[in-house]
Amino acid sequence: MKEFDLVVIGGGPGGYVAAIRGAQKGAKVALVEKRKLGGTCLNWGCIPTKALYYSAKTLATALKAADFGVNTGPVSFDLAKAVARKDGVVDKLVGGVGQLLKGNGVEVFSGSAKLETAGRISVTSQGEVEEIATKKVVIATGSEPAMIPVFNIDRKNILTSTEMLDLKEVPESLLVIGGGVMGCEFASIFARFGSKVTIVELLPTILSTEDKQIVRTVQKSFKALGIEILTDVSVEMVQATEAGAVTRLKDGREFSTSKVLVSIGRSFNSTGLGLEELGVELDRGSVKVNDKMETNIKDVYAVGDVIGGMLLAHVASSEGGIAVTNALGGNATMDYSVIPAGIFTDPEIVSVGLREKDAAAKGIDVKVGRFPYAACGKALAMGESEGFVQIVSDPGNDTVLGASIVGEHATDLIGELAITMKTGAKVKDIIETVHAHPTLPELVLEAAEDLHGEAVHKISRATKGRK
């Protein structure tokens, strides 16, 4: 029986990062993955959706090329080629993860893992079972789309996000059940590709976690793309047909569409691991941990989607590092206070920390500074005038409490504000830092200046008491 200091179960961004971190710290590490290295993020989530997102962006750029003096002639789109490109990107990154694990001396086992005890794991592959021993275990098995029975998901016409990524033809019409992050990302992408898209959302608004002004900007873009948004409605029935699918709402309205995307919820991959038999505490399928990523069973840790909370790849990676530090004798805790979260609609959205609406709900006195893309030279030169940067600050000590951005490259701009929050720097520190011109980060600078009523390229009103 092979023996290891650390065995990681799951090869996604939580698992493979944990394995590499363990090896970097001198541990003998094994990783068990039953499907593909890279997990959901690399294979069926973050990376493939962004590859298709940028196909949609490229198509949009080509269609408006004449505005820039570029004459292209008729523009057409080939989804099969876009999917092939997406697959190439995924394969390259998955292969890269394999090389990183190999280069760091991590032994990879392909198969399904089960904890026989806290220190002994069986790995089943093609009917063969191998047992390995370990001192510590990190569970990083992730999540997958929830298969909700009422929606009759057949993976042909009624789809999850996984099947959407492999369509070879653009559906003439698409109904998206769920106006959250994933639903709105796919709606934006396939509307760009040419589908007639309808979003059905139970809540009063799509993207309900975001501030109203942010959502309003995205809704304006969606309207221009011809996306119909129905809110405050629930789905009574979805049924596949030969031509597609029929969706009936509880108010009686019916929609016949080529495809239906069910984008509601995810289930935690905690079954079949032997967790319940071992006594690991679960909460509706998610593994319960403390801020050190420890479960209630000694020497067993868990990270990533399987523990619930913020289902984000970068959170999983950070949790993986915390778990390994503690498993190997350290004393680290996970800090969730500064976690950027991006939404790849068109335009992009990203937020970190406190949103304006949350401050109001909690009765927290804040200042809010904003600066529009339309007043930024670089944005106008790019032909990207939609959106704004918003910073929420504490008027008492001039620290940044949160920020939201909607617009081109929003997710690339949030880093400066996240670092400002993490280090406890002041708004004045952003203002006193010289930003290169012409660049999009000037949007952050002027939003910070707006908090002090000093934005140069905006006629600012007094910010005292503004919320």
N, C-alpha and C positions, 0 to 999 in steps of 0.2 A: 504494500500500500504506500503510495506516494504521500509525503508529508509536507505541509506548507505552514508558513507563519500566518498567511492571510489568504482566504478564498473569497472571491467576489462573484456573486451570482447575478448575471445580467451584464451585457456589454454595451449598454447605451451610454450617454454622456455622464451619467452618474457612476456607472460601473467601470467603464474603461479608464476614466480619470482616476477613480479610487485605486484601481489596480496599478496604474503608472505611478501615482503618488506613493503607494506602498513600496514599489520597487525602488523608487528614487531614495527612499528612506532606508534602504538596505534590507528590506524584508524579502523572503522567498514567497512569491505570489502566484496564484492561479486564478484564472477567470473562466467561468462556465457560461456559455451562451447557446441557447437552443435554436435560435433562428439566424440572424445576421448581426455581425459586429456593427456598432453604431446605433442599434436600437431603433425606436420609433423616430427619433430626431433625424438621423441621417437617412433612413430608408423610407419612412412613410409620413414624415412630419415636417419639421423646420426646413430642411434642405430641399427636398423635392418640391414643396409648395413655393419656396422662394425662386427655384429655377423656373417654374411656370409663371410666377409673378413677373420675372424679368423678361420672359417671352411676351407677356401682355404689355409690359412697359415699352419694349422695343417696337411692338406693333403700333402702340399709341404714338410713339415718336415718329415712326415711318409715315403714319397717316397725317401728321401735322408738319412733315418735312418742308412742304412748300412755304410755310410761314417763315422758315429760316433761309429761304432762297434755294432750297435743294429740291430739284425736280426728279422724282423717282419713277413716274409712270404709275400704272395700276399696282396697288398693294394687295397681296393675298396672304393667307395664313394657313399653315399646315400643322395641325395639332400633333399628328404622328411624329413629325420631325422634332417638334418641341418636346414631346415625351421622350424621344430617343436621346435628345440632348440632356434632358433631366436625368435619365438613367445613367448616362455617361458621367455626369457630375457626381451622382450618388456612388457609383462604382469606384470612382477615383478616391473619394473620401473614405469609403469603407475599407478599401485596400490600404489607404494611409494609416487608418487605425490599427489594422493588422500588423503593419510594419512597425508602428510605434510600440505596440505591445511586445513584439518579437525583439525589437532593439533594446527594450528595457528589461528583457529577461523574464517576461510574464509568460507562463505556460497556459495556453488556451485549450479548453476542453469543449468540444461541440456536443451538445446534448442537453437533456432536461435534468436539472439538479433537484435533489431532495435532501433535507436535513434529517438524517437518521438520529443524530444527537447534535449538540452544539459544536462538537468537534469532529464529526464524521459526516461526510456528504457522499451520497451515491449519485453517479452521473449515468443516465441511460441514453444510449445512442444506437439506433437501428437494432434494438432488441438486446444489445449487449450492455451489461452493467459493470461499472468500475467504481470502486470506493476510494476516496481520498481523505486524508486526515488534515486537520487545520487547528491552529490555536484561536483564530478569530475569523468571523464571517461578516461580510457586508452584503445585504440583500438589496439589489438594485434592478428589480424585474419590471419596473415601469407600469404602463397602463395601455389600454387599447380602447377603440370606440365602443361605447355601450350599445349592446344589441337589444333595443327596446322592443318587446314583442308586438305592441300595438301598431308599430310602423311597418311590420311585415317586410323587413329588409331582405331582399333576395340577391343582392350584390350584382344585379344585372340592370334593373331599371330603378330600383330603390336602393340607394348606395350609402356607404359610409365614406369618410374622407379617403380611406385607403383605395377604394375602387375609383374614386374621382381622379386620382393621380395617374391612372393607367388608361383613361379613355383615349381612343385613337381618332374619334370624330367629335367635333363640337356639337353638343345637343342643341337642337333648334330652340328648345325651351327647358328651363331648369327651375324647379321650386326648391327653395332651401328652407328646411325646418330648423329654426334657431338662428337668431340674429346676434349671436355672440362673436367672439374673435374668429373662430374657424369658419363659421357660416358666412361672415361678411368678407373674409379673405377670398373664399372660393367664389362668392357672388361677384366681387370686383374683378377677379381674374377671368371668369367665364363670360361676364358681360363684355369685357374687352375683346374676348375671342369671337363674340358675335351671338351668344345665347340671349334669349329673352328671359330675364331672371326675375323671380318673385321671391321675396323673403317673408316668411311668416314667423312672428315672434310673440310669445305669450306675454311678455312684459310691456310696459307702456312705451319703451324705446329700444332701439337696437343699441348694442355696445353700452349696456346700462352702467358699467363701472366708470365710464368716462364723463367728464364735464359736458354740460349742454352745448357750450360753444364749439367744443371739439366735435361732438356728434353732428351738430348742425352743418359743419363744414363738410363732413363725409357724406351726409345726406344730400347736400347740394351736388356733389360729384356723382353720387349714385343716380340722382334724378337725371343728370346730363347723360348718363350711360343707359338710361331707360329702365333702371332697376325699380320695380314696384316694391314698396315696403308696407307690410300690413302688421300693425302692432295691436296689443291687447286682444289677440285672438288665439284660440287653441285649436289643435288638430283633432278631429274626431276619428278619421279613418284614412289610411293610405293603402291603396291596392294596385298591384302591378297589372298591366294590361299588355296585349300584344304590341301595341304601339308605344307604350311608355308606362305611365302611372296616373291614377286618379287620386286626388287629395280632397277630402271633404272637411271643411271647418265646422266647428260646433254651431256657428251662426247660419249654417246651411249652404254657404257658398262652396262651389266645386271648381277644381282646376284640373285640366288634363294637360300634362307636360311630358316631354320626352324622357326626362330623368327627374328623380327626387333625391336630394341630398339630405340625409338625417344628420344634423350636427348638434346633438344634444347629449352632453355628458360623456364620461369615460369610466371604464371599469378598471379596478386595480388588479394587477397580475400577482395575486397572493395565494391562489389556490394551487394545490398539487406540490407545494414546497415542503410540506411536513410541518408548517408553522403551528397549526392548531394542536397537533399531536405533541409538539415540543413545549407548548404552553405560551407561545408568543402572543401577546395581546393585540387584538385587531379591533378596528372600529369601522363597521360596515364595509369590510374588505380591505381597508387601508391599515398598514402596520403602524402601531403607535410607537413614537419615539420621544425622547426629551431633546433639549437643545444641544446635546452632545451627540445626537443621532443614535443613542443607545436604546435598544428595546428593553423590555422587562426581564429578558433572559441574558445572563452574563455572557459576554464575549460575542453577542449577536447584535449587529448594527443594521440600520436600514436607511436608504437615501432615495431621493428622486420621487417620481410620480407615485410609486407604491405606498408612500407615506401620506399621500394627499397634500393639502396645502396648495402652494403655488406650483402648478404643473408647467414648469419652464425648464428647458435644458440647462441654462446657465445656473439656475438654482440647484439642480441635481448635481452638477459638477462641483459647485462650492460645497454642498453637503457631503459629497464623496471625499473631498479633502479633509473636512472636519472629522468625519467618521474614521478615516485612516490615521489621522494624527492621534486621536484618542485610543484607537485600537492598538497603536504601537507605543503607548505610554505617555502621550501628551495630555494636554488639558485645554481643549478649544471648545468654543460654543458658536453656534450658528446665529448670525445677525441678519434678520429679515427686514430691517428698517430702511435699507437703501437697495431696492431691487428694481432696476429698470424693466419695463414690460412693453414690448413692441407689438403693434398690430399692422400687418402688411396689407392694408387696403390701399387704394389709390385715391387720395394721398395717404401716406403713412401716418400712424399715430404712435406715440410713445409717452409713457408717464413714469415718474419715479416719486416715491414719497407721497405727501399729502396732496390730494386734489382740492380744488376750491370748494366743490360741493360738500366734500367730507368735512372740511374746516367749518363750514356753515352749520352742518348737521351736529357737529360736536361743540359748537359755540366757541370755537377758537378764534381769537382776534388775529387777523392776518392782513398783509398787504399783497396785492396782486399786480405784477407788472406784465405788460404784453407788448409784443412788437410783431407787425405783420410781414409776411413774405413780400407783399406788394410794395413795401418800402425798402426792400433790400436790393441793391444793385446786382449782386451775383444771381439772385433768384430771378430777377427780370431778364437778365442776359440768358439764363437757362430756359426762359419761357415758363417758369414755375412760380406763379404769383399767388396761388391758393395756400392759405394756412397762416399760422402764427406760432410764436413761442410764448409760453405763459410760465411765469415763475411766482410761486407762493412763498412769502417770507414772513418771518417773525419781526414785527415792527419794534419790539423791545430790544432785540440784540442783533438785528440785521443778518440773521442766519437764514439759509434757504431751507424751507420745510418740505418743498416739493416742486415739481415742474411737470408740465405737459406740453407736447409739441405735436402739431398736425401740419404736414407739408412734406415736400420733397426732402429725402435724406434725414427725416426726423430721427430715425433710430440711430443714425451716425452722430447726431448732435447732442444726445442726452448724456454722453460720457462726462463732459465738462461739469455738468450740473450734479451728476452722481458723485463725482470726486469732491466737489464743493461741499456737498452734504456730508459725505463720509468723514472728511477731515475737519468739519466744523468751521470752514472758512466763511467769510462774510460776503454779502452782496458787493460791498465795496472792493473786495479782492478781485471779483470778476471785472468790475468797472476799471480798476487800476491796471489790469493786465492788458497789454497791447495786443489786439487781435488783427491778424493779417487781412488786407483788403485787396481785391474784393473776394469775400468768402461767405459761406452760409453761417459759420460761427459768429459772425457779426450780429446775427439775429439774437443770439444769447446775450451778447454784450449789451445791445440796445434794450432788450427786455429787462436786464438788470438795471440799466440806467433809468428806465421808466419807473422802476420802484422808487427811485429817488427824485422822480420828476425831471430827469436830466437827459432823456433820449434826444439825440440831436436830429434824427431824421423822422421825428414824430412830434406833433404838437401835443405835449403831455398836459393833462389836467392834473391838479393837485392830487397826490396819492394819499394824503393823510386820511386815515379811517376807511380807505377803500377796501372792500372785501369781495 
